[in-house]
């Protein structure tokens, strides 16, 4: 369960116990995680579709693991029926950022970032004036867990690495289109987005917003990554990939 108040959580757990199930605190690692049902607090969008009310750590973990991501109605209606109902109609359609993640996650299994090489660094960001401070996203160690759950290799240090020979298995349509355009025009080394051609085959340094100065991404670190041929992307890109259940173009690079 994720996102619920204490009273709602207590009621949901009681219902699960009555139906012969059990509640676990964390998702197991490995393919057995897909056998877990993750119930998420929801909100309803204008077209009456139910989506996750927030991108919590457990929600993102569930999408990556290929688990069923369900609304609490699944528990309530199963309780009224006296047995567990089929999950299909209770699956969430997405979250506040993107649609499609839960369904694609089940189809893909834990391999969204298969083939990627990631290195994570904290980056201190100054708060914007006249702007409410945004809630902190996942910490570096949580992003490392996401990456490994989704099949990526996590590098402890920056070093020269060759481009991957194969594409990751779940590129979004916009990237497949840019790949086809690139094949038709082999003169350019950069896409119109400003990223290198086939950037998804390169090692990626992921910057993670942090208030802590220790271990931050300095200009020297950024310069080293660029010199070694690494692509530098914000952790928000990873979260958007998870939300959509596919590797997408970073927001800032979209036309």
N, C-alpha and C positions, 0 to 999 in steps of 0.2 A: 504494500500500500504506500501511496505517496501523495502528499499535499493536503491531507485531511486534518481536521481539528481532533483533539483528543477524544471528545465524546463520539464523534462520527466514527473514528477509528475503532473505538471500543465496540460499538454496535456492529460494525462490519466484521470484526474478528469473531464476535459471538455467532453471527450468522454462518460464517465459514466453518466454525467448529460444529454447529448443528448439522451442517450438510456433509460432515465427515472429512472436511479438509483441514489444513493447518496453515498458519501464517509464518512466513520466514522473514528474517530481518534484512538479509542481503541476498542478491542473486549469486548463485554459484558460478565459478569460472569454468568455461568449457561449453560444449554443446548441450550438456544437460540443463543449462540455463533456459533453453528454449521451451522446456517442459513446464516452466513456472508461469503462472498468470499474474500479471502486475496490474493492479487496480489503481486508477489515477483519478484525482479530483478533476472534474471537467467544467468547461464553460461551453455555451452554445453560440455558434455564429449565426449570421443573418439567414442563411439557407437551412437552418435547423440541424446542421451537422454538429456533432459533439467533438470537441478537441480538448487537449490537455490545458488545464488552467495555467500551468507554468512549466517551464523546462527544468524540472528538478533533476538532480543527479540520478535518482532511481528511474525516472522516466527515460532519460537518455540512455542509461545502461540497458534498460529493457529493449529499446528499439535496436540497439547494437547487438544484443544477444539473440535477437530473433524470437523473443517471447511474445505471447499474446499481450497486448496493451489494451485494457478494457475499462469501460465506465463502471461506476458502482451499481448501475442498474442491473448489471449481470448478476451481482450477488443478491440484490433485492428481489429480482424477478425469479431467480433460482430458488430463493427461500420461499416465495409464495407457491411455486410449483412443487416444492418438496424434493427437488433433485437438481443437479447441475444442468443448466441449459447449454446448448451449442453456443460457442463464443462469437460466431460470425457477425451477427447484427449488433453486437455490443463493442466491437473494435473501434477505437478512436480513429478519426480521419486525419489527425495531425496535431499541430500545436499552434501557438500564437505567431510563430515565425513562418512555418511552411506546412504544406499538406503532404500526405503520402508516406511519411516515415514509418509508422507502425506496420502497415501492410507490406511495404517493400522490405522492411527489416525481417519480417517472417519469411518472405520469399528468398532473400539473400542468405540468411543465417549470418554468423559472425565473421563476415569477410568484406565489410564496406571499404576498409582501408588496406586491404590486401595488396602487397607490392609497394606500399609507401615506406619511405624512410623519414622519420621525424626526429627532430631535436627540439626540446622545449626550453624556453628561457622566460623569466619574469621580466616585465617591462613596466616601469613606473609611469603612470599617466597623470598629468595635472588635471584636477577637476575643472570643468568649464564654468565660467562665471554665469550667474543668473540661471543656473540649471540644477535641478535636483540630482543628487548623486545616484547613479545607477546601482542596482544590486550587483554584488560581486558574482562573477561566473565561477565555473569550476576551477579549483586550484590546480597547479601544475601536476601534482601526483595523481589527481583524479583524471586529468586529460591523458596522462601516461597509461592509466588503466583502460580508458576508453580505446586508446590507440591499439594496445595489445589485444584487447578483447576483439577488436575489429580486424585483426590480422596484420597490423603494421609492425615494422621493426623500429624500436626506439634506440636512437644513438646517444651515447653519453657525452660525446664530444663532437665538435665540428671537424671534419676532415674531407679531403677530396674524394669524391665517389663518382663512379660512372653513372650515366643515365640508365634507368631500368630498360630492359629490352622489350617488355610487354606493357600494355596499358593495364591500369587497375580494372577490375571486372565490372564496375557499376558507374560508368561515366554518365552524367546527365546529357540529355539531347543537345543542349547548347554546346557542350564540349565535343561531342561526336560530330556536330556540324562544323565546328572550327577545325577539327582534325581533317575532315574531308576537304575543306577549303585549302588547308595547308598542303595537302597532297597535290592539289591542282596548281598551286603556286609555290614552287620550292625556292624562290629567291629571297624571301623574307625570313629573318631569324626571330622575329617577334610577331605576336598576334596584335590585332588592333586594340586589345585590352591593355597592352603594355607589358604583359607577362611573356616570358620566353615561349616559343612554340613547344608544344608537348610538355608544358611545365609540370604536368602531373607525373612525369617520369623522373623528374629531378628530386633530389633530397630536399626536404622542406624544414625550415626553421620556423617553429610556431611560437609567436610572442603571446604571453599571457599577462593581462593587466594585473598589476599588483600595487599595494600600498607600501610594501616592504622594499627597502632599497637593496638589501643583500641579494646578490645573484641577479641583479637586473640586467636587461639587455643594453649594454653600453654602445656608444657609437663604434667603438673598436670591434665589438662582437658582431655588430651588423655589417661592418665593412669586411670583416674576415669571411662572414657567410657569403657575401656577394662575390668576393674574390675567389672563393672556392666553388662558385657556381650553384649555390643553394638558392632556392626560392624562399622568400620571407613572407609569411602570411599570419594574420591574427587568429587567435583561438576562436573568434566568432565564426570564422569560415568552417572550422571543424564542426561546431555546433549546428550550423546551417546544413551541412552535409548530412548530419545525423537526422535532423528534423525532416529533411526531404527524402532520406533513405537512398541518396545517390551523391556522387562526387560532383559538386557544382562550382561555378565560377564565383570567386569572392565578390561580395556586394560592391565594393569600391571599384571593381574592375568592369562592372556592367555598364553598357552604354545607355 
